[in-house]
Amino acid sequence: MATETKPSFGDLINGDKPVLIDFFATWCGPCKMMSPILDELKEKVGDSAHVVKIDVDKNPGAAQSFQVQGVPTLVVMKAGKIIWRQSGVVPADQLASVIASA
């Protein structure tokens, strides 16, 4: 029986599919508002993109390497390049259109 291995973060952000990264903190009110929005986004985009959540308190190195100053910060990457970035709560429709144009 083959076990499915999850791709590493590096593999994801350097891949052909767009990746939405949600930098968040558990204590952040607006971050909590993003969870149902990201669920809605996953339904809209299906397998055409990856959605990754990164807790800045548990992963300070990742937050620092992306120069995250506040949460939530959303970043869309494709083929290793940042193609869109915004802080704050962003509606699912807007995120879907950013991913579609990636």
Protein Blocks (a to p, Z undefined) as FASTA:
>chain_A
ZZdddddfklmmmmmbdcddddddfklmklmmmmmmmmmmmmmnmmmbccddddfklmmm
lmmmnopabdcdddddeehiafbdcedjddfklmmmmmmmZZ
